[in-house]
Each structure stands twice: as structure tokens, then as C-alpha cells.
């Protein structure tokens, strides 16, 4: 009888098989740990990016851009500030599309503004998309998702022209308060 086999009564233990099973189990556990840590790392990175997006959105620079964009939209005109704001929302849409930040977290942080600015600039967005069909497509996709989340969470959400004008008036005076 060799060292690699143990006979206990009628029980034969093949240590090569036992060792292989143990190694396979350790490999599976290691893979699961890597997967869990990878997901955790992605979530933490996404939270960090979202915090930076949120900080920038509420920064003095972006408050000024929002104020000027809102004033422009109130006058049914579209200037560089409107473009910059829509481009910012496009970037947020792209980051959520690429799963850098979770759409649910965008919804809980800045959906209020994305939804209302989208409605305020809807005519301009559609006009620009006739020229460049894929312009602001990530923002549009994010808008549809956020609107769906609003309806799911709060029931029917009615955005009226009056509520948009009120929103824009508040935003246009946001630096004066």
C-alpha cells in the first residue's frame, strides 16, 4: 500500500482526489472574493464620481451657468449656458449608460433638475436633434429613465408649463438668494 492511499476498513481514500477537490474549492472561493471585491470597488468608485458630479453641479460655476441658462430659457432663447448645461447632463447620462454611476443614484441626487431642464429645453433639444440626430442622446435616455422612476415612486408626475416657468424663475435667481 502506497502513502497516497489510506485504507480504513473498506473505505479507500485517494489523497490526490481530496487534494484536487480542496484546491478547486479554494480556487472557487478566491474567484468569488475577487468578484465581490470588484463589485464593491466599482460601487465605491461610482459613489466617488457621483459625489464629484454633485459637488460640481452645486458649485458656484455651475450655479452661475444654471442661473443664466434658466434666464435664457425663460426668454425662449438658447445661449451657450443652455448648451453647457445640456452637455453636462449628457455627460451624466453617458456615465450612467457606461455604469460608472448608477442611474438610481442620479435619480436620488439630481433628477429634479434634469427632468425640469429637459422639459424647459425640449423644443431646442428636438430642433438640434433634427440637425444632429444623436445629439444629447444619453441625456434623453437618462431623462426617460428618471421620468419612469418619478412615476413609479410618486405616481403620475405632471410637469406643466407653469411649473417649468416657476422652476426657471427660481433657478434664474438662485445666485441672488
C-alpha positions as CSV (number, residue, x, y, z in Angstrom):
1,X,0.0,0.0,0.0
2,X,1.4,3.4,-1.0
3,X,1.5,6.6,1.0
4,X,-1.2,8.3,-1.2
5,X,-3.9,5.8,-0.3
6,X,-5.4,5.1,3.1
7,X,-7.5,2.0,3.8
8,X,-9.8,2.2,6.7
9,X,-11.9,-0.9,6.8
10,X,-13.5,-0.9,3.3
11,X,-13.1,2.9,2.9
12,X,-10.4,3.8,0.4
13,X,-9.2,7.5,0.4
14,X,-7.4,8.7,-2.6
15,X,-5.5,11.8,-1.3
16,X,-4.8,13.0,-4.8
17,X,-8.6,13.4,-5.3
18,X,-9.1,15.0,-1.9
19,X,-6.2,17.5,-2.6
20,X,-7.8,18.3,-6.1
21,X,-11.2,18.9,-4.5
22,X,-9.7,21.1,-1.8
23,X,-7.7,23.1,-4.5
24,X,-10.8,23.5,-6.6
25,X,-12.8,24.7,-3.6
26,X,-10.1,27.3,-2.7
27,X,-10.0,28.5,-6.3
28,X,-13.8,28.9,-6.4
29,X,-13.7,30.8,-3.1
30,X,-10.9,33.0,-4.4
31,X,-12.8,33.8,-7.6
32,X,-15.9,34.7,-5.6
33,X,-13.9,37.0,-3.3
34,X,-12.4,38.8,-6.4
35,X,-15.9,39.2,-7.9
36,X,-17.3,40.6,-4.7
37,X,-14.3,43.0,-4.2
38,X,-14.6,44.1,-7.9
39,X,-18.3,44.9,-7.4
40,X,-17.5,46.7,-4.2
41,X,-14.7,48.7,-5.8
42,X,-17.0,49.7,-8.7
43,X,-19.7,50.8,-6.3
44,X,-17.2,52.9,-4.3
45,X,-15.7,54.4,-7.5
46,X,-19.2,55.2,-8.8
47,X,-20.1,56.9,-5.5
48,X,-16.9,59.0,-5.6
49,X,-17.7,60.1,-9.2
50,X,-21.3,60.8,-8.2
51,X,-20.1,63.0,-5.3
52,X,-17.8,64.9,-7.7
53,X,-20.6,65.3,-10.2
54,X,-22.9,66.5,-7.4
55,X,-20.3,68.9,-6.0
56,X,-19.7,70.4,-9.4
57,X,-23.4,70.7,-10.1
58,X,-23.8,72.7,-6.9
59,X,-20.6,74.7,-7.3
60,X,-20.5,78.4,-7.9
61,X,-19.5,78.0,-11.5
62,X,-22.4,75.7,-12.3
63,X,-24.9,77.7,-10.3
64,X,-24.0,80.7,-12.5
65,X,-24.4,78.6,-15.6
66,X,-27.8,77.3,-14.4
67,X,-28.9,80.8,-13.5
68,X,-28.0,82.2,-16.9
69,X,-29.4,79.1,-18.7
70,X,-32.7,79.4,-16.8
71,X,-32.9,83.1,-17.6
72,X,-32.3,82.3,-21.3
73,X,-34.9,79.6,-21.3
74,X,-37.4,81.9,-19.6
75,X,-37.0,84.2,-22.6
76,X,-37.3,81.3,-25.1
77,X,-33.7,81.8,-26.2
78,X,-30.9,79.4,-26.2
79,X,-27.3,80.5,-25.4
80,X,-24.0,78.9,-24.5
81,X,-25.2,78.4,-20.9
82,X,-28.1,76.2,-22.1
83,X,-25.7,74.3,-24.3
84,X,-23.2,73.8,-21.4
85,X,-25.9,72.7,-19.0
86,X,-27.3,70.2,-21.5
87,X,-23.8,69.0,-22.3
88,X,-23.3,68.4,-18.5
89,X,-26.5,66.3,-18.4
90,X,-25.3,64.5,-21.5
91,X,-22.1,63.6,-19.6
92,X,-24.1,62.4,-16.6
93,X,-26.2,60.3,-19.0
94,X,-23.1,58.8,-20.6
95,X,-21.6,58.0,-17.2
96,X,-24.8,56.2,-16.1
97,X,-25.0,54.4,-19.5
98,X,-21.4,53.1,-19.0
99,X,-22.4,52.1,-15.5
100,X,-19.8,54.4,-13.9
101,X,-22.6,55.8,-11.7
102,X,-25.9,54.1,-11.0
103,X,-29.0,55.6,-12.5
104,X,-30.8,55.2,-9.2
105,X,-28.2,57.4,-7.5
106,X,-28.5,60.0,-10.2
107,X,-32.3,59.9,-9.7
108,X,-31.9,60.5,-5.9
109,X,-29.4,63.3,-6.4
110,X,-30.1,65.5,-9.4
111,X,-33.2,64.1,-11.3
112,X,-35.2,67.1,-10.2
113,X,-33.1,69.4,-12.3
114,X,-32.5,67.0,-15.2
115,X,-36.2,66.4,-15.7
116,X,-37.2,70.1,-15.4
117,X,-34.4,71.4,-17.6
118,X,-35.2,68.8,-20.2
119,X,-38.8,70.0,-20.4
120,X,-37.7,73.6,-20.4
121,X,-35.3,73.0,-23.3
122,X,-37.4,70.3,-25.1
123,X,-38.1,72.4,-28.2
124,X,-34.5,73.4,-28.6
125,X,-33.3,69.8,-28.0
126,X,-35.7,68.5,-30.7
127,X,-34.6,71.2,-33.1
128,X,-30.9,70.4,-32.6
129,X,-31.6,66.7,-32.9
130,X,-33.1,67.3,-36.4
131,X,-29.7,68.6,-37.4
132,X,-27.6,66.1,-35.4
133,X,-29.8,63.1,-34.5
134,X,-27.6,61.7,-31.8
135,X,-27.1,64.9,-30.0
136,X,-27.8,64.6,-26.3
137,X,-29.0,61.0,-26.8
138,X,-27.5,59.9,-23.4
139,X,-29.3,62.8,-21.7
140,X,-32.6,61.8,-23.4
141,X,-32.2,58.2,-22.4
142,X,-31.4,59.2,-18.8
143,X,-34.4,61.6,-18.8
144,X,-36.7,58.7,-19.9
145,X,-35.4,56.5,-17.1
146,X,-35.6,59.3,-14.4
147,X,-39.2,60.1,-15.5
148,X,-40.1,56.5,-15.2
149,X,-38.6,56.4,-11.7
150,X,-40.5,59.5,-10.8
151,X,-43.8,57.9,-11.9
152,X,-43.0,54.7,-10.2
153,X,-42.1,56.4,-6.9
154,X,-44.7,59.2,-6.8
155,X,-47.4,58.1,-9.2
156,X,-48.3,60.4,-12.1
157,X,-45.9,63.4,-12.2
158,X,-47.4,66.3,-14.1
159,X,-45.0,68.9,-15.3
160,X,-46.9,71.9,-16.6
161,X,-45.7,75.0,-18.4
162,X,-46.4,77.0,-15.3
163,X,-44.4,74.7,-13.1
164,X,-41.5,74.9,-15.5
165,X,-41.7,78.7,-15.6
166,X,-41.7,78.7,-11.8
167,X,-38.7,76.4,-11.7
168,X,-36.8,78.5,-14.2
169,X,-37.7,81.7,-12.3
170,X,-36.3,80.2,-9.1
171,X,-33.2,78.9,-10.8
172,X,-32.5,82.2,-12.6
173,X,-32.5,83.9,-9.2
174,X,-30.5,81.2,-7.4
175,X,-27.4,83.3,-7.1
176,X,-29.3,86.2,-5.7
177,X,-30.6,84.4,-2.6
